[in-house]
Structure formats: structure tokens, C-alpha cells
Amino acid sequence: MDAGDTVLFKSGDTWVGSWDLDLSHGSEKHPITFASYGEGNKPSLRYYANEVTEKASGIVLTLNNPNG
């Protein structure tokens, strides 16, 4: 990702898995931002695709160098 980029998640969509993002190219004047777009429920970021009957744990989104 580059300085000033925006990561958009579509409202109503579900994103499954885990992501490891490097934000080191962002800056105070040009941060990397996250937002949603569209109508409906907020986007859902999940570690598992299906319902889990037991308490699930897992890191969905890891932001490396978040000061960028």
C-alpha cells in the first residue's frame, strides 16, 4: 500500500480469512485509511467462513507499522 491509499470494504459483504498489512508507506499527511461504502449493514470481517459453535479466536487483521 502507498501513502494516501484507502481500503474500502463494501457494505453488506463478508470478508473471510486473515490479512497481514504493512502500513509503513503511510504518513501523517497521507495516512492509509480504512472505510466502507454502499448501503446496508457494515462489512463483516471474519476469521471463519461458517458459524463456529465454540468460542473462536484468531487475528483477522494485522496492521504492521500502524503509525504510517
Phi and psi restraints in degrees (range 20) as a CNS / XPLOR table:
assign (resid 1 and name C) (resid 2 and name N)
       (resid 2 and name CA) (resid 2 and name C) 1.0 -113.8 20.0 2
assign (resid 2 and name N) (resid 2 and name CA)
       (resid 2 and name C) (resid 3 and name N) 1.0 162.4 20.0 2
assign (resid 2 and name C) (resid 3 and name N)
       (resid 3 and name CA) (resid 3 and name C) 1.0 -53.8 20.0 2
assign (resid 3 and name N) (resid 3 and name CA)
       (resid 3 and name C) (resid 4 and name N) 1.0 134.2 20.0 2
assign (resid 3 and name C) (resid 4 and name N)
       (resid 4 and name CA) (resid 4 and name C) 1.0 85.8 20.0 2
assign (resid 4 and name N) (resid 4 and name CA)
       (resid 4 and name C) (resid 5 and name N) 1.0 -4.5 20.0 2
assign (resid 4 and name C) (resid 5 and name N)
       (resid 5 and name CA) (resid 5 and name C) 1.0 -66.9 20.0 2
assign (resid 5 and name N) (resid 5 and name CA)
       (resid 5 and name C) (resid 6 and name N) 1.0 151.2 20.0 2
assign (resid 5 and name C) (resid 6 and name N)
       (resid 6 and name CA) (resid 6 and name C) 1.0 -124.8 20.0 2
assign (resid 6 and name N) (resid 6 and name CA)
       (resid 6 and name C) (resid 7 and name N) 1.0 128.8 20.0 2
assign (resid 6 and name C) (resid 7 and name N)
       (resid 7 and name CA) (resid 7 and name C) 1.0 -95.7 20.0 2
assign (resid 7 and name N) (resid 7 and name CA)
       (resid 7 and name C) (resid 8 and name N) 1.0 121.8 20.0 2
assign (resid 7 and name C) (resid 8 and name N)
       (resid 8 and name CA) (resid 8 and name C) 1.0 -111.6 20.0 2
assign (resid 8 and name N) (resid 8 and name CA)
       (resid 8 and name C) (resid 9 and name N) 1.0 133.5 20.0 2
assign (resid 8 and name C) (resid 9 and name N)
       (resid 9 and name CA) (resid 9 and name C) 1.0 -112.2 20.0 2
assign (resid 9 and name N) (resid 9 and name CA)
       (resid 9 and name C) (resid 10 and name N) 1.0 130.2 20.0 2
assign (resid 9 and name C) (resid 10 and name N)
       (resid 10 and name CA) (resid 10 and name C) 1.0 -72.9 20.0 2
assign (resid 10 and name N) (resid 10 and name CA)
       (resid 10 and name C) (resid 11 and name N) 1.0 130.7 20.0 2
assign (resid 10 and name C) (resid 11 and name N)
       (resid 11 and name CA) (resid 11 and name C) 1.0 -57.6 20.0 2
assign (resid 11 and name N) (resid 11 and name CA)
       (resid 11 and name C) (resid 12 and name N) 1.0 139.3 20.0 2
assign (resid 11 and name C) (resid 12 and name N)
       (resid 12 and name CA) (resid 12 and name C) 1.0 86.8 20.0 2
assign (resid 12 and name N) (resid 12 and name CA)
       (resid 12 and name C) (resid 13 and name N) 1.0 -14.9 20.0 2
assign (resid 12 and name C) (resid 13 and name N)
       (resid 13 and name CA) (resid 13 and name C) 1.0 -86.5 20.0 2
assign (resid 13 and name N) (resid 13 and name CA)
       (resid 13 and name C) (resid 14 and name N) 1.0 156.1 20.0 2
assign (resid 13 and name C) (resid 14 and name N)
       (resid 14 and name CA) (resid 14 and name C) 1.0 -117.2 20.0 2
assign (resid 14 and name N) (resid 14 and name CA)
       (resid 14 and name C) (resid 15 and name N) 1.0 130.3 20.0 2
assign (resid 14 and name C) (resid 15 and name N)
       (resid 15 and name CA) (resid 15 and name C) 1.0 -110.9 20.0 2
assign (resid 15 and name N) (resid 15 and name CA)
       (resid 15 and name C) (resid 16 and name N) 1.0 124.3 20.0 2
assign (resid 15 and name C) (resid 16 and name N)
       (resid 16 and name CA) (resid 16 and name C) 1.0 -115.6 20.0 2
assign (resid 16 and name N) (resid 16 and name CA)
       (resid 16 and name C) (resid 17 and name N) 1.0 135.4 20.0 2
assign (resid 16 and name C) (resid 17 and name N)
       (resid 17 and name CA) (resid 17 and name C) 1.0 128.1 20.0 2
assign (resid 17 and name N) (resid 17 and name CA)
       (resid 17 and name C) (resid 18 and name N) 1.0 -160.4 20.0 2
assign (resid 17 and name C) (resid 18 and name N)
       (resid 18 and name CA) (resid 18 and name C) 1.0 -136.3 20.0 2
assign (resid 18 and name N) (resid 18 and name CA)
       (resid 18 and name C) (resid 19 and name N) 1.0 144.9 20.0 2
assign (resid 18 and name C) (resid 19 and name N)
       (resid 19 and name CA) (resid 19 and name C) 1.0 -127.8 20.0 2
assign (resid 19 and name N) (resid 19 and name CA)
       (resid 19 and name C) (resid 20 and name N) 1.0 142.8 20.0 2
assign (resid 19 and name C) (resid 20 and name N)
       (resid 20 and name CA) (resid 20 and name C) 1.0 -121.5 20.0 2
assign (resid 20 and name N) (resid 20 and name CA)
       (resid 20 and name C) (resid 21 and name N) 1.0 102.1 20.0 2
assign (resid 20 and name C) (resid 21 and name N)
       (resid 21 and name CA) (resid 21 and name C) 1.0 -107.8 20.0 2
assign (resid 21 and name N) (resid 21 and name CA)
       (resid 21 and name C) (resid 22 and name N) 1.0 135.4 20.0 2
assign (resid 21 and name C) (resid 22 and name N)
       (resid 22 and name CA) (resid 22 and name C) 1.0 -98.0 20.0 2
assign (resid 22 and name N) (resid 22 and name CA)
       (resid 22 and name C) (resid 23 and name N) 1.0 115.8 20.0 2
assign (resid 22 and name C) (resid 23 and name N)
       (resid 23 and name CA) (resid 23 and name C) 1.0 -103.0 20.0 2
assign (resid 23 and name N) (resid 23 and name CA)
       (resid 23 and name C) (resid 24 and name N) 1.0 15.5 20.0 2
assign (resid 23 and name C) (resid 24 and name N)
       (resid 24 and name CA) (resid 24 and name C) 1.0 -65.5 20.0 2
assign (resid 24 and name N) (resid 24 and name CA)
       (resid 24 and name C) (resid 25 and name N) 1.0 -16.7 20.0 2
assign (resid 24 and name C) (resid 25 and name N)
       (resid 25 and name CA) (resid 25 and name C) 1.0 -85.5 20.0 2
assign (resid 25 and name N) (resid 25 and name CA)
       (resid 25 and name C) (resid 26 and name N) 1.0 -7.5 20.0 2
assign (resid 25 and name C) (resid 26 and name N)
       (resid 26 and name CA) (resid 26 and name C) 1.0 -74.8 20.0 2
assign (resid 26 and name N) (resid 26 and name CA)
       (resid 26 and name C) (resid 27 and name N) 1.0 166.8 20.0 2
assign (resid 26 and name C) (resid 27 and name N)
       (resid 27 and name CA) (resid 27 and name C) 1.0 -146.3 20.0 2
assign (resid 27 and name N) (resid 27 and name CA)
       (resid 27 and name C) (resid 28 and name N) 1.0 171.4 20.0 2
assign (resid 27 and name C) (resid 28 and name N)
       (resid 28 and name CA) (resid 28 and name C) 1.0 -59.7 20.0 2
assign (resid 28 and name N) (resid 28 and name CA)
       (resid 28 and name C) (resid 29 and name N) 1.0 -40.7 20.0 2
assign (resid 28 and name C) (resid 29 and name N)
       (resid 29 and name CA) (resid 29 and name C) 1.0 -80.0 20.0 2
assign (resid 29 and name N) (resid 29 and name CA)
       (resid 29 and name C) (resid 30 and name N) 1.0 -25.6 20.0 2
assign (resid 29 and name C) (resid 30 and name N)
       (resid 30 and name CA) (resid 30 and name C) 1.0 -134.6 20.0 2
assign (resid 30 and name N) (resid 30 and name CA)
       (resid 30 and name C) (resid 31 and name N) 1.0 70.9 20.0 2
assign (resid 30 and name C) (resid 31 and name N)
       (resid 31 and name CA) (resid 31 and name C) 1.0 -73.7 20.0 2
assign (resid 31 and name N) (resid 31 and name CA)
       (resid 31 and name C) (resid 32 and name N) 1.0 160.7 20.0 2
assign (resid 31 and name C) (resid 32 and name N)
       (resid 32 and name CA) (resid 32 and name C) 1.0 -91.4 20.0 2
assign (resid 32 and name N) (resid 32 and name CA)
       (resid 32 and name C) (resid 33 and name N) 1.0 125.3 20.0 2
assign (resid 32 and name C) (resid 33 and name N)
       (resid 33 and name CA) (resid 33 and name C) 1.0 -120.3 20.0 2
assign (resid 33 and name N) (resid 33 and name CA)
       (resid 33 and name C) (resid 34 and name N) 1.0 161.2 20.0 2
assign (resid 33 and name C) (resid 34 and name N)
       (resid 34 and name CA) (resid 34 and name C) 1.0 -124.4 20.0 2
assign (resid 34 and name N) (resid 34 and name CA)
       (resid 34 and name C) (resid 35 and name N) 1.0 137.3 20.0 2
assign (resid 34 and name C) (resid 35 and name N)
       (resid 35 and name CA) (resid 35 and name C) 1.0 -155.9 20.0 2
assign (resid 35 and name N) (resid 35 and name CA)
       (resid 35 and name C) (resid 36 and name N) 1.0 175.2 20.0 2
assign (resid 35 and name C) (resid 36 and name N)
       (resid 36 and name CA) (resid 36 and name C) 1.0 -121.1 20.0 2
assign (resid 36 and name N) (resid 36 and name CA)
       (resid 36 and name C) (resid 37 and name N) 1.0 164.3 20.0 2
assign (resid 36 and name C) (resid 37 and name N)
       (resid 37 and name CA) (resid 37 and name C) 1.0 -141.9 20.0 2
assign (resid 37 and name N) (resid 37 and name CA)
       (resid 37 and name C) (resid 38 and name N) 1.0 160.0 20.0 2
assign (resid 37 and name C) (resid 38 and name N)
       (resid 38 and name CA) (resid 38 and name C) 1.0 93.0 20.0 2
assign (resid 38 and name N) (resid 38 and name CA)
       (resid 38 and name C) (resid 39 and name N) 1.0 179.3 20.0 2
assign (resid 38 and name C) (resid 39 and name N)
       (resid 39 and name CA) (resid 39 and name C) 1.0 -98.4 20.0 2
assign (resid 39 and name N) (resid 39 and name CA)
       (resid 39 and name C) (resid 40 and name N) 1.0 158.9 20.0 2
assign (resid 39 and name C) (resid 40 and name N)
       (resid 40 and name CA) (resid 40 and name C) 1.0 107.3 20.0 2
assign (resid 40 and name N) (resid 40 and name CA)
       (resid 40 and name C) (resid 41 and name N) 1.0 -165.2 20.0 2
assign (resid 40 and name C) (resid 41 and name N)
       (resid 41 and name CA) (resid 41 and name C) 1.0 -63.1 20.0 2
assign (resid 41 and name N) (resid 41 and name CA)
       (resid 41 and name C) (resid 42 and name N) 1.0 155.2 20.0 2
assign (resid 41 and name C) (resid 42 and name N)
       (resid 42 and name CA) (resid 42 and name C) 1.0 -60.7 20.0 2
assign (resid 42 and name N) (resid 42 and name CA)
       (resid 42 and name C) (resid 43 and name N) 1.0 150.4 20.0 2
assign (resid 42 and name C) (resid 43 and name N)
       (resid 43 and name CA) (resid 43 and name C) 1.0 -59.9 20.0 2
assign (resid 43 and name N) (resid 43 and name CA)
       (resid 43 and name C) (resid 44 and name N) 1.0 150.5 20.0 2
assign (resid 43 and name C) (resid 44 and name N)
       (resid 44 and name CA) (resid 44 and name C) 1.0 -116.1 20.0 2
assign (resid 44 and name N) (resid 44 and name CA)
       (resid 44 and name C) (resid 45 and name N) 1.0 124.7 20.0 2
assign (resid 44 and name C) (resid 45 and name N)
       (resid 45 and name CA) (resid 45 and name C) 1.0 -107.5 20.0 2
assign (resid 45 and name N) (resid 45 and name CA)
       (resid 45 and name C) (resid 46 and name N) 1.0 118.9 20.0 2
assign (resid 45 and name C) (resid 46 and name N)
       (resid 46 and name CA) (resid 46 and name C) 1.0 -127.9 20.0 2
assign (resid 46 and name N) (resid 46 and name CA)
       (resid 46 and name C) (resid 47 and name N) 1.0 147.6 20.0 2
assign (resid 46 and name C) (resid 47 and name N)
       (resid 47 and name CA) (resid 47 and name C) 1.0 -78.5 20.0 2
assign (resid 47 and name N) (resid 47 and name CA)
       (resid 47 and name C) (resid 48 and name N) 1.0 -35.2 20.0 2
assign (resid 47 and name C) (resid 48 and name N)
       (resid 48 and name CA) (resid 48 and name C) 1.0 -114.1 20.0 2
assign (resid 48 and name N) (resid 48 and name CA)
       (resid 48 and name C) (resid 49 and name N) 1.0 148.0 20.0 2
assign (resid 48 and name C) (resid 49 and name N)
       (resid 49 and name CA) (resid 49 and name C) 1.0 -75.4 20.0 2
assign (resid 49 and name N) (resid 49 and name CA)
       (resid 49 and name C) (resid 50 and name N) 1.0 -37.1 20.0 2
assign (resid 49 and name C) (resid 50 and name N)
       (resid 50 and name CA) (resid 50 and name C) 1.0 -107.6 20.0 2
assign (resid 50 and name N) (resid 50 and name CA)
       (resid 50 and name C) (resid 51 and name N) 1.0 168.6 20.0 2
assign (resid 50 and name C) (resid 51 and name N)
       (resid 51 and name CA) (resid 51 and name C) 1.0 -62.3 20.0 2
assign (resid 51 and name N) (resid 51 and name CA)
       (resid 51 and name C) (resid 52 and name N) 1.0 140.1 20.0 2
assign (resid 51 and name C) (resid 52 and name N)
       (resid 52 and name CA) (resid 52 and name C) 1.0 -113.2 20.0 2
assign (resid 52 and name N) (resid 52 and name CA)
       (resid 52 and name C) (resid 53 and name N) 1.0 126.6 20.0 2
assign (resid 52 and name C) (resid 53 and name N)
       (resid 53 and name CA) (resid 53 and name C) 1.0 -76.0 20.0 2
assign (resid 53 and name N) (resid 53 and name CA)
       (resid 53 and name C) (resid 54 and name N) 1.0 -27.6 20.0 2
assign (resid 53 and name C) (resid 54 and name N)
       (resid 54 and name CA) (resid 54 and name C) 1.0 -101.2 20.0 2
assign (resid 54 and name N) (resid 54 and name CA)
       (resid 54 and name C) (resid 55 and name N) 1.0 161.0 20.0 2
assign (resid 54 and name C) (resid 55 and name N)
       (resid 55 and name CA) (resid 55 and name C) 1.0 -59.8 20.0 2
assign (resid 55 and name N) (resid 55 and name CA)
       (resid 55 and name C) (resid 56 and name N) 1.0 124.5 20.0 2
assign (resid 55 and name C) (resid 56 and name N)
       (resid 56 and name CA) (resid 56 and name C) 1.0 -101.4 20.0 2
assign (resid 56 and name N) (resid 56 and name CA)
       (resid 56 and name C) (resid 57 and name N) 1.0 144.0 20.0 2
assign (resid 56 and name C) (resid 57 and name N)
       (resid 57 and name CA) (resid 57 and name C) 1.0 -133.3 20.0 2
assign (resid 57 and name N) (resid 57 and name CA)
       (resid 57 and name C) (resid 58 and name N) 1.0 145.6 20.0 2
assign (resid 57 and name C) (resid 58 and name N)
       (resid 58 and name CA) (resid 58 and name C) 1.0 172.2 20.0 2
assign (resid 58 and name N) (resid 58 and name CA)
       (resid 58 and name C) (resid 59 and name N) 1.0 150.3 20.0 2
assign (resid 58 and name C) (resid 59 and name N)
       (resid 59 and name CA) (resid 59 and name C) 1.0 -90.0 20.0 2
assign (resid 59 and name N) (resid 59 and name CA)
       (resid 59 and name C) (resid 60 and name N) 1.0 121.5 20.0 2
assign (resid 59 and name C) (resid 60 and name N)
       (resid 60 and name CA) (resid 60 and name C) 1.0 -86.8 20.0 2
assign (resid 60 and name N) (resid 60 and name CA)
       (resid 60 and name C) (resid 61 and name N) 1.0 -42.7 20.0 2
assign (resid 60 and name C) (resid 61 and name N)
       (resid 61 and name CA) (resid 61 and name C) 1.0 -134.9 20.0 2
assign (resid 61 and name N) (resid 61 and name CA)
       (resid 61 and name C) (resid 62 and name N) 1.0 117.9 20.0 2
assign (resid 61 and name C) (resid 62 and name N)
       (resid 62 and name CA) (resid 62 and name C) 1.0 -109.3 20.0 2
assign (resid 62 and name N) (resid 62 and name CA)
       (resid 62 and name C) (resid 63 and name N) 1.0 122.3 20.0 2
assign (resid 62 and name C) (resid 63 and name N)
       (resid 63 and name CA) (resid 63 and name C) 1.0 -105.9 20.0 2
assign (resid 63 and name N) (resid 63 and name CA)
       (resid 63 and name C) (resid 64 and name N) 1.0 108.6 20.0 2
assign (resid 63 and name C) (resid 64 and name N)
       (resid 64 and name CA) (resid 64 and name C) 1.0 -88.6 20.0 2
assign (resid 64 and name N) (resid 64 and name CA)
       (resid 64 and name C) (resid 65 and name N) 1.0 139.8 20.0 2
assign (resid 64 and name C) (resid 65 and name N)
       (resid 65 and name CA) (resid 65 and name C) 1.0 56.3 20.0 2
assign (resid 65 and name N) (resid 65 and name CA)
       (resid 65 and name C) (resid 66 and name N) 1.0 51.5 20.0 2
assign (resid 65 and name C) (resid 66 and name N)
       (resid 66 and name CA) (resid 66 and name C) 1.0 -63.9 20.0 2
assign (resid 66 and name N) (resid 66 and name CA)
       (resid 66 and name C) (resid 67 and name N) 1.0 -14.9 20.0 2
assign (resid 66 and name C) (resid 67 and name N)
       (resid 67 and name CA) (resid 67 and name C) 1.0 -70.0 20.0 2
assign (resid 67 and name N) (resid 67 and name CA)
       (resid 67 and name C) (resid 68 and name N) 1.0 -13.4 20.0 2
